[in-house]
Amino acid sequence: MGGPWKAPFLPYDKIREYALDFLYRYHPDYTIPIPIEEIIEFQLGMDIIPIPALQKEIGCEGFLTGDLRSIYVDQWVMEHNEYRYRFTITHEVGHSVLHRDLYREVSFGSIDSWKQFQRDFDPNQYSWFEKHAYDFAGLVLVPPDLLEENYAKSLARLREIGYTINPNDLSRVLPYVSSYLSKQFKVSASVIEKRISYDNLSL
């Protein structure tokens, strides 16, 4: 397959630009939850293929094939963990957007060839290769302005039920807010918490 494979570092602001452009192109209605499965299958024309025990085989819940046409995803995650499934497939789309040139150089479509791709990757760059896609997924599924808007609504909701919020209460309030917002965006509470942190939202 070649290698060692490398991924140029992208700053978070650049990934944000890619994510917002993706939403502008494929979901201009800007409603939540983002219909990512429909975007992938019907607008991008990619196949989502469930594979039994994929996570056990390769140590992650999904991977993108080298031709950028298919996403393999762990069958259990697909069937039993909706929020994780949505994040996984968006993560793989992130690779197709951010690392398209790299994927054009490789040729794999099986579990074994994916494992070899991982082994051939420059270990100093693989961490940010994955973080790029993680950040992209968070930004697509929880867009910045929609997060800010719904974050404000969640705080107002707490105040309406008599919850007193002080400026230094974020660590105490965050579990309630993230749990509420996770249901709105259909992502895990931890994704919401990281997006709140990245966007520096305050009380």
N, C-alpha and C positions, 0 to 999 in steps of 0.2 A: 504493500500500500504506500510505502514511502515514509516520510516523516524525518526528523521529529516535526509534528504539526505545531503551528503557532497561531495565536490569536492576538492581533494588535489591541492594546488597551484602549478602551473607550471610557471617557468621563461620564458620570451619571447624567449630566445635563444633555449630552449627546444622545444617550439612550432614551432620555425623556422625549427628545425631538422625534426620534424614530417611533416611539410608542404613540405619541399624539398624532403623527402623520398616519400611522396604521389605523387609528380610530377614525380619523377624518375620511380616509378612503373607504373603510369597510363597515363603519357603524356611525354614519353622520347623525342618526337620530339621537345618539348619545343617551340612551336610556339604560337603566341598570335593572337587573344584572346584565353585564355585557354578554350577548349570545355567542360566545366564542366557538362552541361546537358547530353552530350553523355557519359562522363565518369561515371556519376552516374547511368544512365539507362542501358548502355550496358556492362560496365566493372564491376561495383559494383553490378549490378543486383537489384538495388533499384527502387521502384516505386515513381514517383512524382505525387501527387494527388491534383488537385486544389479544394479548398473549398470556396464557396461564403461567403463573409463577415467574413473570419477567423480572420483578424486583429481586427475587431470590437468585436468579441467574446472573444479573449484571449489576446489582446493587443500586439501581435507581428505577423509578416507576415508568420511564418512557425514554424513547430515543427517536430521532429523526433519521430517516434513511438518506444515504448519500445523494440520491437523485432529487431530494426535497419534495417527493411526492407522497410520502406516507409517514405517519407517526405510529410507532408501536407503543402500546400502553399496557401496563399490568391489568389483567382482566378483573382481578379482585378490586383494585382501586376504581376502575371504571364502573363497576356494578355496585360498590358498597360505600364509596367515599366521594360524593359528588364534588365537594369543595377541592379536595386534593386532585381529583381528576381534571377539573377545570384549570387548576394551576399548572398541572403537568403538561397538558396539551398546549397551553399558552406559552409555557417555558420553551417547548420545542419549536413553536412558531417563532419565538424570539431568536433561536439559532438560525432559522431560515432567513430572517430579516437582517440580523446583525452579522452573521458569519457565512453569508451566501458564497462568497469567493472561496473560503476555505472548503466548504462542502463540495464545491465543484471540482476540487482537486482529489477528493477521496472517492472510493468506490466501495460501499458496503450496504447491505440490506439484510443482514442476518445478525443474530446475537453474537456469534463468534467473530465476525468482522468488526462489529462495534467494539467488542472487548479489545481487539487488536488496535483499533483506532485510539482507544483510551491509553493503551500501553505505549503507543508511538507518540503521544502528545508530550510536548515540552512540559515537565512537571511544574516549572516555575510560572507557566502561563495558563495551565488548565483551571486553576482556581478562579481566575477572572473570566475565563471563557464561560464557565458555569454561572458566575455571578452576573455577568452581562445579561444572560437569558433570564435569570431570577429577577433582576431589576425590571427588565422589559415586561415580564408577566405581571409583576405587581402594579406597574404603571398602566398597563392595558386594562386589567380587571378592576383596578381602583384608580380611575383617572383623577389627577390632582384637583381640578375645580369641583368635581362631583364629590370627592372626599371632603373637601373643605365645607361644601354646602351641607352635606349630610352629617358631618361632624358637628356643625353648629346646631343642626336640628336635634341631634342626640343630646347635646348639652341642655338645650331648651326643654327637651322632654324630661330630663332629670329634674330640672328646676320646677317644672309644672307639678311634679309629684312630691314636691317639698324637699328636694335634695339641695342642701346648701353647698355651693361650690366656691372654693377659695383659689386664688392664683397658684398656690403651691400644692394643690390637691391632685395633680395629674396622675401620680402613681396610684392613688386611691380610686380615682374615677375611671382610669383607663380600662380596667377589666370589664366594667359595665358598658362603656362606650364601644369597645372593640367587639364584645359579644353581640350587641345590638347591630352594629354596622356589618358584621360578618354575614348576618342574615340578609341584609339589603344587597350586598355585593356578591354574595355566595362565594366567599373565600374564607379561609380560616381566620380566627381572631389574631393569630400571630402575624399574619400578613397585614392585617389592618394596623396592628401596633407598629410594625416596621414602617409602613407608609406614613403614619402619623409622625413618627420620629424623623423620617427622611424629609418630610415637608415642614418640619418645625412648627407644627400646630400647637397652640397653647390654649389655656383656659380663658 
